Amino acid sequence: MLDEQLTTEALGVLLDAATDPDRGESGRSWRLEVNGHLLDVYVDGSHPLPTADPAARGLRIAAGVAVFDLRCAAASLSFDSWFSLCPYRHDPDLLARIVIEPTGLPDQELRQLYRAIRSRHLTRPPAGPDNAVQLALARAAELENTKLGWLSVSFAPLAVLSTDRDERSDQVAAGIALERILLTSIRHDVAATHLPQPIRRPELRRCAQELTGTSGFAQTLIRFGRAPAGDQL
Protein backbone atom coordinates (compact mmCIF):
# COMPACT_ATOMS: atom_id res chain seq x y z
CA MET A 1 0.00 0.00 0.00
CA LEU A 2 2.91 2.32 0.68
CA ASP A 3 3.90 2.20 -2.99
CA GLU A 4 0.58 3.75 -4.01
CA GLN A 5 0.82 7.40 -4.96
CA LEU A 6 -0.67 10.07 -2.75
CA THR A 7 -3.62 11.83 -4.31
CA THR A 8 -3.23 15.24 -5.88
CA GLU A 9 -5.46 16.65 -3.13
CA ALA A 10 -3.29 15.16 -0.37
CA LEU A 11 -0.10 16.47 -1.98
CA GLY A 12 -1.69 19.91 -2.18
CA VAL A 13 -2.42 19.90 1.55
CA LEU A 14 1.14 18.81 2.35
CA LEU A 15 2.81 21.40 0.15
CA ASP A 16 0.50 24.18 1.23
CA ALA A 17 1.37 23.55 4.89
CA ALA A 18 5.12 23.42 4.26
CA THR A 19 5.31 26.51 2.05
CA ASP A 20 5.25 29.92 3.68
CA PRO A 21 3.62 32.32 1.20
CA ASP A 22 5.52 35.26 2.70
CA ARG A 23 8.80 33.82 1.44
CA GLY A 24 7.64 32.68 -2.00
CA GLU A 25 9.36 30.12 -4.19
CA SER A 26 12.65 32.04 -4.26
CA GLY A 27 12.92 31.83 -0.47
CA ARG A 28 12.46 28.06 -0.27
CA SER A 29 15.65 26.27 0.76
CA TRP A 30 14.39 22.73 0.21
CA ARG A 31 12.80 20.57 -2.44
CA LEU A 32 10.47 17.62 -2.08
CA GLU A 33 10.56 14.33 -3.96
CA VAL A 34 7.55 12.01 -3.61
CA ASN A 35 7.66 8.28 -4.29
CA GLY A 36 4.48 6.53 -3.23
CA HIS A 37 4.16 7.39 0.45
CA LEU A 38 7.81 8.34 0.85
CA LEU A 39 8.56 12.06 1.10
CA ASP A 40 12.23 12.94 0.65
CA VAL A 41 13.27 16.45 1.68
CA TYR A 42 16.46 17.71 0.03
CA VAL A 43 18.39 20.91 0.49
CA ASP A 44 17.81 22.89 -2.68
CA GLY A 45 21.16 23.06 -4.44
CA SER A 46 19.83 25.19 -7.29
CA HIS A 47 20.53 28.39 -5.35
CA PRO A 48 24.02 29.57 -4.30
CA LEU A 49 24.76 29.44 -0.59
CA PRO A 50 24.10 32.75 1.20
CA THR A 51 27.25 34.68 2.06
CA ALA A 52 26.12 34.82 5.70
CA ASP A 53 25.57 31.04 5.82
CA PRO A 54 28.47 29.37 3.96
CA ALA A 55 28.04 26.08 5.87
CA ALA A 56 24.31 25.91 4.95
CA ARG A 57 23.32 25.49 8.60
CA GLY A 58 20.44 27.93 8.17
CA LEU A 59 19.24 26.10 5.06
CA ARG A 60 19.09 22.83 6.98
CA ILE A 61 17.19 24.47 9.82
CA ALA A 62 14.69 25.89 7.31
CA ALA A 63 14.27 22.44 5.76
CA GLY A 64 13.61 21.02 9.23
CA VAL A 65 10.77 23.53 9.62
CA ALA A 66 9.24 22.13 6.43
CA VAL A 67 9.65 18.56 7.71
CA PHE A 68 7.59 19.35 10.79
CA ASP A 69 4.90 21.12 8.76
CA LEU A 70 4.66 18.08 6.48
CA ARG A 71 4.16 15.83 9.52
CA CYS A 72 1.40 18.11 10.83
CA ALA A 73 -0.31 18.18 7.43
CA ALA A 74 -0.14 14.38 7.23
CA ALA A 75 -1.85 14.16 10.63
CA SER A 76 -4.57 16.54 9.41
CA LEU A 77 -5.27 14.00 6.64
CA SER A 78 -5.61 11.26 9.29
CA PHE A 79 -2.24 9.77 8.32
CA ASP A 80 0.43 8.62 10.72
CA SER A 81 4.06 9.37 9.86
CA TRP A 82 7.59 8.69 10.94
CA PHE A 83 10.91 9.99 9.69
CA SER A 84 14.68 9.66 9.65
CA LEU A 85 17.21 12.49 9.35
CA CYS A 86 20.19 12.50 6.98
CA PRO A 87 19.76 8.75 6.38
CA TYR A 88 22.56 8.27 3.81
CA ARG A 89 26.14 9.49 4.14
CA HIS A 90 26.63 9.17 0.39
CA ASP A 91 23.73 11.59 -0.24
CA PRO A 92 24.39 14.67 1.93
CA ASP A 93 21.63 16.69 0.24
CA LEU A 94 18.96 14.26 1.48
CA LEU A 95 18.03 15.81 4.83
CA ALA A 96 14.96 13.81 5.81
CA ARG A 97 12.85 10.88 4.69
CA ILE A 98 9.24 10.92 5.87
CA VAL A 99 7.05 7.84 5.60
CA ILE A 100 3.33 8.55 5.40
CA GLU A 101 1.22 5.70 6.81
CA PRO A 102 -2.37 5.93 5.55
CA THR A 103 -3.58 3.09 7.76
CA GLY A 104 -2.00 4.38 10.96
CA LEU A 105 -3.48 6.47 13.75
CA PRO A 106 -2.62 10.16 13.37
CA ASP A 107 -0.78 12.00 16.13
CA GLN A 108 -3.47 14.14 17.73
CA GLU A 109 -1.03 16.81 18.92
CA LEU A 110 0.33 17.21 15.39
CA ARG A 111 -3.25 17.50 14.19
CA GLN A 112 -3.85 20.37 16.62
CA LEU A 113 -0.62 22.07 15.58
CA TYR A 114 -1.72 21.89 11.95
CA ARG A 115 -4.54 24.28 12.90
CA ALA A 116 -1.87 26.66 14.18
CA ILE A 117 -0.20 26.56 10.75
CA ARG A 118 -3.43 27.85 9.26
CA SER A 119 -3.38 30.88 11.59
CA ARG A 120 0.36 31.57 11.77
CA HIS A 121 0.12 34.97 10.07
CA LEU A 122 -2.43 36.42 12.46
CA THR A 123 -1.26 39.13 14.87
CA ARG A 124 -0.75 37.96 18.47
CA PRO A 125 -1.00 39.94 21.73
CA PRO A 126 2.25 41.65 22.81
CA ALA A 127 2.61 39.79 26.14
CA GLY A 128 5.27 37.10 26.45
CA PRO A 129 4.71 33.56 27.79
CA ASP A 130 3.79 32.96 31.42
CA ASN A 131 5.35 30.11 33.41
CA ALA A 132 2.84 27.53 32.18
CA VAL A 133 3.45 28.44 28.54
CA GLN A 134 7.22 28.43 29.07
CA LEU A 135 6.90 24.85 30.32
CA ALA A 136 4.87 23.94 27.23
CA LEU A 137 7.52 25.50 24.99
CA ALA A 138 10.32 23.67 26.81
CA ARG A 139 8.40 20.41 26.37
CA ALA A 140 8.02 21.13 22.64
CA ALA A 141 11.80 21.47 22.36
CA GLU A 142 12.43 18.29 24.35
CA LEU A 143 10.05 16.25 22.18
CA GLU A 144 12.42 16.89 19.25
CA ASN A 145 15.59 16.18 21.28
CA THR A 146 16.56 19.84 21.65
CA LYS A 147 16.40 22.32 24.52
CA LEU A 148 15.43 25.92 25.19
CA GLY A 149 17.63 28.12 27.33
CA TRP A 150 16.07 31.37 28.51
CA LEU A 151 18.11 34.57 28.54
CA SER A 152 17.73 37.51 30.91
CA VAL A 153 17.14 40.54 28.70
CA SER A 154 15.42 43.88 29.16
CA PHE A 155 12.92 43.44 26.32
CA ALA A 156 10.65 40.56 25.25
CA PRO A 157 11.63 37.06 26.51
CA LEU A 158 14.45 35.57 24.47
CA ALA A 159 15.43 31.90 24.27
CA VAL A 160 18.29 29.95 22.72
CA LEU A 161 17.36 26.74 20.90
CA SER A 162 20.28 24.33 21.13
CA THR A 163 21.26 20.75 20.36
CA ASP A 164 23.71 18.38 22.04
CA ARG A 165 25.75 17.99 18.85
CA ASP A 166 26.21 20.02 15.70
CA GLU A 167 26.00 17.49 12.87
CA ARG A 168 23.84 18.00 9.78
CA SER A 169 21.07 15.91 11.33
CA ASP A 170 21.16 18.04 14.50
CA GLN A 171 20.64 21.19 12.44
CA VAL A 172 17.63 19.65 10.70
CA ALA A 173 16.33 18.54 14.11
CA ALA A 174 16.71 22.12 15.32
CA GLY A 175 14.44 23.27 12.48
CA ILE A 176 11.88 20.62 13.37
CA ALA A 177 11.97 21.72 17.01
CA LEU A 178 11.84 25.38 16.03
CA GLU A 179 8.59 24.87 14.15
CA ARG A 180 7.04 22.80 16.95
CA ILE A 181 7.93 25.61 19.36
CA LEU A 182 6.57 28.35 17.09
CA LEU A 183 3.30 26.49 16.51
CA THR A 184 2.97 25.70 20.22
CA SER A 185 3.40 29.40 20.88
CA ILE A 186 0.60 30.15 18.41
CA ARG A 187 -1.67 27.64 20.16
CA HIS A 188 -1.14 29.62 23.36
CA ASP A 189 -1.73 32.92 21.53
CA VAL A 190 1.81 34.16 22.17
CA ALA A 191 3.79 35.92 19.45
CA ALA A 192 7.12 34.29 18.57
CA THR A 193 9.83 35.37 16.16
CA HIS A 194 12.73 33.35 14.80
CA LEU A 195 15.97 35.38 15.00
CA PRO A 196 18.84 33.55 13.25
CA GLN A 197 20.89 36.61 12.29
CA PRO A 198 22.36 37.57 15.71
CA ILE A 199 24.21 34.25 16.12
CA ARG A 200 25.31 33.42 12.59
CA ARG A 201 28.97 33.99 13.49
CA PRO A 202 30.54 31.02 15.36
CA GLU A 203 31.83 33.14 18.24
CA LEU A 204 28.36 34.61 18.82
CA ARG A 205 26.83 31.14 18.79
CA ARG A 206 29.28 30.07 21.49
CA CYS A 207 28.53 33.19 23.52
CA ALA A 208 24.76 32.63 23.32
CA GLN A 209 25.17 29.03 24.45
CA GLU A 210 27.36 30.06 27.38
CA LEU A 211 24.71 32.55 28.51
CA THR A 212 22.21 29.69 28.93
CA GLY A 213 24.50 28.03 31.48
CA THR A 214 24.17 24.66 29.74
CA SER A 215 26.30 22.64 27.35
CA GLY A 216 25.43 22.18 23.69
CA PHE A 217 25.39 24.08 20.41
CA ALA A 218 23.20 27.14 19.94
CA GLN A 219 21.26 26.83 16.67
CA THR A 220 19.02 29.90 16.71
CA LEU A 221 17.29 32.51 18.88
CA ILE A 222 13.56 32.84 19.43
CA ARG A 223 11.89 35.97 20.80
CA PHE A 224 8.50 35.61 22.48
CA GLY A 225 6.02 38.42 22.76
CA ARG A 226 6.85 41.71 21.07
CA ALA A 227 9.66 44.04 22.07
CA PRO A 228 8.70 47.68 22.75
CA ALA A 229 9.53 50.22 20.05
CA GLY A 230 13.22 51.10 20.19
CA ASP A 231 14.10 47.83 21.93
CA GLN A 232 14.18 45.59 18.87
CA LEU A 233 17.01 43.04 18.74
C-alpha positions as CSV (number, residue, x, y, z in Angstrom):
1,M,0.0,0.0,0.0
2,L,2.9,2.3,0.7
3,D,3.9,2.2,-3.0
4,E,0.6,3.7,-4.0
5,Q,0.8,7.4,-5.0
6,L,-0.7,10.1,-2.7
7,T,-3.6,11.8,-4.3
8,T,-3.2,15.2,-5.9
9,E,-5.5,16.6,-3.1
10,A,-3.3,15.2,-0.4
11,L,-0.1,16.5,-2.0
12,G,-1.7,19.9,-2.2
13,V,-2.4,19.9,1.5
14,L,1.1,18.8,2.3
15,L,2.8,21.4,0.1
16,D,0.5,24.2,1.2
17,A,1.4,23.6,4.9
18,A,5.1,23.4,4.3
19,T,5.3,26.5,2.0
20,D,5.3,29.9,3.7
21,P,3.6,32.3,1.2
22,D,5.5,35.3,2.7
23,R,8.8,33.8,1.4
24,G,7.6,32.7,-2.0
25,E,9.4,30.1,-4.2
26,S,12.6,32.0,-4.3
27,G,12.9,31.8,-0.5
28,R,12.5,28.1,-0.3
29,S,15.7,26.3,0.8
30,W,14.4,22.7,0.2
31,R,12.8,20.6,-2.4
32,L,10.5,17.6,-2.1
33,E,10.6,14.3,-4.0
34,V,7.6,12.0,-3.6
35,N,7.7,8.3,-4.3
36,G,4.5,6.5,-3.2
37,H,4.2,7.4,0.5
38,L,7.8,8.3,0.9
39,L,8.6,12.1,1.1
40,D,12.2,12.9,0.6
41,V,13.3,16.5,1.7
42,Y,16.5,17.7,0.0
43,V,18.4,20.9,0.5
44,D,17.8,22.9,-2.7
45,G,21.2,23.1,-4.4
46,S,19.8,25.2,-7.3
47,H,20.5,28.4,-5.3
48,P,24.0,29.6,-4.3
49,L,24.8,29.4,-0.6
50,P,24.1,32.7,1.2
51,T,27.3,34.7,2.1
52,A,26.1,34.8,5.7
53,D,25.6,31.0,5.8
54,P,28.5,29.4,4.0
55,A,28.0,26.1,5.9
56,A,24.3,25.9,5.0
57,R,23.3,25.5,8.6
58,G,20.4,27.9,8.2
59,L,19.2,26.1,5.1
60,R,19.1,22.8,7.0
61,I,17.2,24.5,9.8
62,A,14.7,25.9,7.3
63,A,14.3,22.4,5.8
64,G,13.6,21.0,9.2
65,V,10.8,23.5,9.6
66,A,9.2,22.1,6.4
67,V,9.7,18.6,7.7
68,F,7.6,19.3,10.8
69,D,4.9,21.1,8.8
70,L,4.7,18.1,6.5
71,R,4.2,15.8,9.5
72,C,1.4,18.1,10.8
73,A,-0.3,18.2,7.4
74,A,-0.1,14.4,7.2
75,A,-1.9,14.2,10.6
76,S,-4.6,16.5,9.4
77,L,-5.3,14.0,6.6
78,S,-5.6,11.3,9.3
79,F,-2.2,9.8,8.3
80,D,0.4,8.6,10.7
81,S,4.1,9.4,9.9
82,W,7.6,8.7,10.9
83,F,10.9,10.0,9.7
84,S,14.7,9.7,9.6
85,L,17.2,12.5,9.3
86,C,20.2,12.5,7.0
87,P,19.8,8.7,6.4
88,Y,22.6,8.3,3.8
89,R,26.1,9.5,4.1
90,H,26.6,9.2,0.4
91,D,23.7,11.6,-0.2
92,P,24.4,14.7,1.9
93,D,21.6,16.7,0.2
94,L,19.0,14.3,1.5
95,L,18.0,15.8,4.8
96,A,15.0,13.8,5.8
97,R,12.8,10.9,4.7
98,I,9.2,10.9,5.9
99,V,7.1,7.8,5.6
100,I,3.3,8.5,5.4
101,E,1.2,5.7,6.8
102,P,-2.4,5.9,5.5
103,T,-3.6,3.1,7.8
104,G,-2.0,4.4,11.0
105,L,-3.5,6.5,13.7
106,P,-2.6,10.2,13.4
107,D,-0.8,12.0,16.1
108,Q,-3.5,14.1,17.7
109,E,-1.0,16.8,18.9
110,L,0.3,17.2,15.4
111,R,-3.3,17.5,14.2
112,Q,-3.8,20.4,16.6
113,L,-0.6,22.1,15.6
114,Y,-1.7,21.9,11.9
115,R,-4.5,24.3,12.9
116,A,-1.9,26.7,14.2
117,I,-0.2,26.6,10.7
118,R,-3.4,27.8,9.3
119,S,-3.4,30.9,11.6
120,R,0.4,31.6,11.8
121,H,0.1,35.0,10.1
122,L,-2.4,36.4,12.5
123,T,-1.3,39.1,14.9
124,R,-0.7,38.0,18.5
125,P,-1.0,39.9,21.7
126,P,2.3,41.7,22.8
127,A,2.6,39.8,26.1
128,G,5.3,37.1,26.4
129,P,4.7,33.6,27.8
130,D,3.8,33.0,31.4
131,N,5.3,30.1,33.4
132,A,2.8,27.5,32.2
133,V,3.4,28.4,28.5
134,Q,7.2,28.4,29.1
135,L,6.9,24.8,30.3
136,A,4.9,23.9,27.2
137,L,7.5,25.5,25.0
138,A,10.3,23.7,26.8
139,R,8.4,20.4,26.4
140,A,8.0,21.1,22.6
141,A,11.8,21.5,22.4
142,E,12.4,18.3,24.3
143,L,10.1,16.3,22.2
144,E,12.4,16.9,19.3
145,N,15.6,16.2,21.3
146,T,16.6,19.8,21.7
147,K,16.4,22.3,24.5
148,L,15.4,25.9,25.2
149,G,17.6,28.1,27.3
150,W,16.1,31.4,28.5
151,L,18.1,34.6,28.5
152,S,17.7,37.5,30.9
153,V,17.1,40.5,28.7
154,S,15.4,43.9,29.2
155,F,12.9,43.4,26.3
156,A,10.7,40.6,25.2
157,P,11.6,37.1,26.5
158,L,14.5,35.6,24.5
159,A,15.4,31.9,24.3
160,V,18.3,29.9,22.7
161,L,17.4,26.7,20.9
162,S,20.3,24.3,21.1
163,T,21.3,20.7,20.4
164,D,23.7,18.4,22.0
165,R,25.8,18.0,18.9
166,D,26.2,20.0,15.7
167,E,26.0,17.5,12.9
168,R,23.8,18.0,9.8
169,S,21.1,15.9,11.3
170,D,21.2,18.0,14.5
171,Q,20.6,21.2,12.4
172,V,17.6,19.6,10.7
173,A,16.3,18.5,14.1
174,A,16.7,22.1,15.3
175,G,14.4,23.3,12.5
176,I,11.9,20.6,13.4
177,A,12.0,21.7,17.0
178,L,11.8,25.4,16.0
179,E,8.6,24.9,14.2
180,R,7.0,22.8,16.9
181,I,7.9,25.6,19.4
182,L,6.6,28.3,17.1
183,L,3.3,26.5,16.5
184,T,3.0,25.7,20.2
185,S,3.4,29.4,20.9
186,I,0.6,30.2,18.4
187,R,-1.7,27.6,20.2
188,H,-1.1,29.6,23.4
189,D,-1.7,32.9,21.5
190,V,1.8,34.2,22.2
191,A,3.8,35.9,19.5
192,A,7.1,34.3,18.6
193,T,9.8,35.4,16.2
194,H,12.7,33.4,14.8
195,L,16.0,35.4,15.0
196,P,18.8,33.5,13.2
197,Q,20.9,36.6,12.3
198,P,22.4,37.6,15.7
199,I,24.2,34.3,16.1
200,R,25.3,33.4,12.6
201,R,29.0,34.0,13.5
202,P,30.5,31.0,15.4
203,E,31.8,33.1,18.2
204,L,28.4,34.6,18.8
205,R,26.8,31.1,18.8
206,R,29.3,30.1,21.5
207,C,28.5,33.2,23.5
208,A,24.8,32.6,23.3
209,Q,25.2,29.0,24.5
210,E,27.4,30.1,27.4
211,L,24.7,32.5,28.5
212,T,22.2,29.7,28.9
213,G,24.5,28.0,31.5
214,T,24.2,24.7,29.7
215,S,26.3,22.6,27.4
216,G,25.4,22.2,23.7
217,F,25.4,24.1,20.4
218,A,23.2,27.1,19.9
219,Q,21.3,26.8,16.7
220,T,19.0,29.9,16.7
221,L,17.3,32.5,18.9
222,I,13.6,32.8,19.4
223,R,11.9,36.0,20.8
224,F,8.5,35.6,22.5
225,G,6.0,38.4,22.8
226,R,6.9,41.7,21.1
227,A,9.7,44.0,22.1
228,P,8.7,47.7,22.8
229,A,9.5,50.2,20.1
230,G,13.2,51.1,20.2
231,D,14.1,47.8,21.9
232,Q,14.2,45.6,18.9
233,L,17.0,43.0,18.7
